Amino acid sequence: MSDPRQSAPAAQRNRDPILDILRRTLPESGTVLEIASGSGEHVIHFARALPDLTFQPSDAHVDSLKSVAAWIASSGTPNILPPLHLDVMADKWPIAAADAVICINMIHISPWDATKALMCGAADCLVSGAPLYLYGPYKRHQQHTAPSNAAFDAQLRARNPDWGVRDLGDVAACAAAAGFSAPEAFEMPANNLSVVFRRR
């Protein structure tokens, strides 16, 4: 039988810089909901490094859910729950509460309505002060931060006109409308940002 585990080279490159920010952002204990877990490699890495937290991976795609489950099974990491089928656009998410929400590399490869739904769903899950962590490329003041990001944006929009690198100000306004604080942004490798919102 074929191995359902997927592998994303970007996940190998960015997992440690992301972990550095998560160590400063996530609570000491509790449940961390990961939206759009993708291959599952991130959640394995984070759970191994942060054993006092329980991680709840999720994704909207069946192949991704199979990959996440296979990575969990092969890793033997005890603090990861079985992955949930979660579409951010659904009226009701399959989890009612979490102590933190993380979402890596989703906003630019989904329609803008998915960002709005992410903010509303995360706000419903989180209590006051709890973090929403985002990672990916962003424009600032409606300008790309590097030529590589501009080229990536063009590639995304050629694949799907509803996709594209978002402006941090637009994302922050969307988050504020859903009940989140102003963002704290951290420069990351390869012209990406870590962005942390707190539930008001």
VEXDREN-2710 file (C-alpha; in Angstrom, 1 decimal):
% VEXDREN-2710
k/r/px/py/pz
1/MET/0.0/0.0/0.0
2/SER/1.2/3.5/-0.7
3/ASP/2.2/5.8/2.2
4/PRO/-0.4/8.5/2.6
5/ARG/2.1/10.8/4.4
6/GLN/2.7/13.9/2.3
7/SER/5.8/16.0/2.6
8/ALA/6.1/19.7/2.1
9/PRO/9.7/21.1/1.7
10/ALA/8.6/24.5/3.0
11/ALA/7.4/22.9/6.3
12/GLN/10.9/21.5/6.9
13/ARG/12.4/25.0/6.3
14/ASN/10.0/27.1/8.3
15/ARG/9.1/24.9/11.2
16/ASP/11.9/25.9/13.6
17/PRO/11.5/29.7/13.1
18/ILE/7.7/29.3/13.6
19/LEU/8.3/27.2/16.7
20/ASP/10.4/30.0/18.1
21/ILE/7.5/32.4/17.9
22/LEU/5.0/29.8/19.2
23/ARG/7.1/29.3/22.3
24/ARG/6.5/33.0/23.1
25/THR/2.9/33.0/22.0
26/LEU/1.1/29.9/23.1
27/PRO/-0.2/29.2/26.6
28/GLU/1.8/26.8/28.8
29/SER/-1.0/24.2/28.7
30/GLY/-4.3/23.7/27.0
31/THR/-5.6/22.8/23.5
32/VAL/-4.1/24.3/20.4
33/LEU/-6.4/24.1/17.3
34/GLU/-4.4/24.0/14.0
35/ILE/-6.4/25.1/11.0
36/ALA/-5.4/23.8/7.5
37/SER/-2.9/21.3/8.9
38/GLY/-1.8/20.3/5.4
39/SER/0.7/17.4/5.4
40/GLY/0.8/17.2/9.2
41/GLU/4.5/17.8/9.5
42/HIS/4.1/21.1/11.4
43/VAL/1.9/19.7/14.1
44/ILE/4.2/16.8/14.7
45/HIS/7.2/19.1/15.2
46/PHE/5.3/21.5/17.4
47/ALA/3.8/18.8/19.6
48/ARG/7.1/17.1/20.2
49/ALA/8.7/20.4/21.2
50/LEU/5.7/21.5/23.4
51/PRO/4.6/18.3/25.3
52/ASP/2.5/20.2/27.9
53/LEU/0.1/21.3/25.1
54/THR/-2.5/19.2/23.3
55/PHE/-2.7/19.8/19.6
56/GLN/-5.9/19.4/17.5
57/PRO/-5.0/19.3/13.8
58/SER/-7.7/19.8/11.2
59/ASP/-8.1/20.2/7.5
60/ALA/-10.9/20.5/4.9
61/HIS/-9.3/18.0/2.5
62/VAL/-9.5/14.2/2.8
63/ASP/-6.0/13.6/1.5
64/SER/-4.5/16.0/4.0
65/LEU/-6.5/14.4/6.8
66/LYS/-5.1/11.0/5.8
67/SER/-1.6/12.4/5.7
68/VAL/-1.9/14.0/9.2
69/ALA/-3.3/10.8/10.6
70/ALA/-0.4/8.8/9.1
71/TRP/2.2/11.2/10.5
72/ILE/0.6/11.0/13.9
73/ALA/0.6/7.2/13.8
74/SER/4.2/6.9/12.7
75/SER/5.5/9.5/15.1
76/GLY/4.1/8.1/18.3
77/THR/3.6/11.6/19.6
78/PRO/1.1/11.3/22.4
79/ASN/-0.2/14.9/22.7
80/ILE/-1.9/15.1/19.3
81/LEU/-5.6/14.4/18.8
82/PRO/-7.0/12.6/15.7
83/PRO/-7.4/15.2/12.9
84/LEU/-10.8/16.8/12.4
85/HIS/-12.5/17.5/9.2
86/LEU/-12.9/21.3/9.5
87/ASP/-13.9/23.7/6.7
88/VAL/-13.6/27.3/7.9
89/MET/-16.5/28.2/5.8
90/ALA/-18.9/25.9/7.6
91/ASP/-21.6/27.4/9.7
92/LYS/-20.5/25.4/12.7
93/TRP/-17.0/24.1/13.4
94/PRO/-16.5/20.6/14.9
95/ILE/-14.8/22.0/18.0
96/ALA/-16.4/24.5/20.4
97/ALA/-13.4/25.8/22.3
98/ALA/-9.6/26.0/22.2
99/ASP/-6.9/27.8/24.1
100/ALA/-5.1/29.0/20.9
101/VAL/-5.6/28.8/17.2
102/ILE/-2.8/28.5/14.7
103/CYS/-3.1/28.7/10.9
104/ILE/-0.1/28.4/8.6
105/ASN/0.0/29.2/4.9
106/MET/-3.8/29.3/4.3
107/ILE/-4.9/32.9/3.8
108/HIS/-3.1/33.4/0.5
109/ILE/-4.3/30.1/-1.0
110/SER/-8.0/30.5/-0.3
111/PRO/-10.7/33.1/-1.1
112/TRP/-10.9/36.2/1.0
113/ASP/-14.2/34.9/2.4
114/ALA/-12.2/32.1/4.0
115/THR/-10.1/34.7/5.9
116/LYS/-13.4/36.3/7.2
117/ALA/-14.7/32.9/8.2
118/LEU/-11.4/32.0/9.9
119/MET/-11.5/35.1/12.0
120/CYS/-15.2/34.6/13.1
121/GLY/-14.7/30.9/13.8
122/ALA/-11.5/31.5/15.8
123/ALA/-13.2/34.3/17.8
124/ASP/-16.0/31.8/18.7
125/CYS/-13.5/29.3/20.0
126/LEU/-11.2/31.5/22.0
127/VAL/-11.6/33.3/25.3
128/SER/-10.3/36.8/26.0
129/GLY/-6.6/37.1/25.7
130/ALA/-6.1/33.8/23.8
131/PRO/-3.9/34.0/20.7
132/LEU/-4.6/33.5/17.0
133/TYR/-1.3/32.8/15.2
134/LEU/-1.0/33.3/11.4
135/TYR/2.0/32.6/9.2
136/GLY/2.7/33.4/5.5
137/PRO/3.5/36.2/3.1
138/TYR/1.8/39.6/3.4
139/LYS/1.8/42.9/1.7
140/ARG/2.3/46.0/3.9
141/HIS/0.7/49.3/3.1
142/GLN/-0.6/47.6/-0.1
143/GLN/3.0/47.0/-1.3
144/HIS/4.8/43.7/-1.6
145/THR/7.8/43.4/0.7
146/ALA/10.0/41.6/-1.8
147/PRO/10.1/40.9/-5.6
148/SER/9.8/37.2/-4.8
149/ASN/6.5/37.8/-3.0
150/ALA/5.2/39.8/-6.0
151/ALA/6.0/36.9/-8.3
152/PHE/4.4/34.4/-5.9
153/ASP/1.3/36.6/-5.8
154/ALA/1.1/36.6/-9.6
155/GLN/1.5/32.8/-9.7
156/LEU/-1.3/32.3/-7.1
157/ARG/-3.7/34.6/-9.0
158/ALA/-3.0/32.8/-12.3
159/ARG/-4.0/29.6/-10.6
160/ASN/-7.1/31.1/-9.0
161/PRO/-8.1/34.7/-9.2
162/ASP/-9.6/34.5/-5.7
163/TRP/-6.2/33.6/-4.2
164/GLY/-3.3/36.0/-3.5
165/VAL/-1.0/37.6/-1.0
166/ARG/-3.1/39.7/1.4
167/ASP/-2.3/43.0/2.8
168/LEU/-1.6/42.9/6.6
169/GLY/-3.8/46.0/7.1
170/ASP/-6.8/44.3/5.5
171/VAL/-6.3/41.1/7.5
172/ALA/-6.0/43.2/10.7
173/ALA/-9.2/45.0/9.9
174/CYS/-11.0/41.7/9.3
175/ALA/-9.6/40.4/12.6
176/ALA/-10.7/43.6/14.5
177/ALA/-14.2/43.2/13.1
178/ALA/-14.3/39.7/14.6
179/GLY/-13.1/40.8/18.0
180/PHE/-9.4/40.6/17.9
181/SER/-6.6/43.0/19.0
182/ALA/-4.2/44.8/16.7
183/PRO/-1.6/42.4/15.4
184/GLU/1.9/41.8/16.6
185/ALA/4.0/41.0/13.5
186/PHE/7.4/39.2/13.4
187/GLU/9.7/39.2/10.4
188/MET/10.4/35.6/9.3
189/PRO/12.7/34.0/6.8
190/ALA/11.9/34.0/3.1
191/ASN/10.0/37.4/3.4
192/ASN/7.1/35.8/5.5
193/LEU/5.5/37.1/8.7
194/SER/4.3/35.6/11.9
195/VAL/1.2/37.5/12.9
196/VAL/-0.3/37.2/16.4
197/PHE/-3.8/38.5/17.3
198/ARG/-5.4/38.3/20.8
199/ARG/-9.0/37.8/21.4
200/ARG/-10.5/40.9/23.0
END
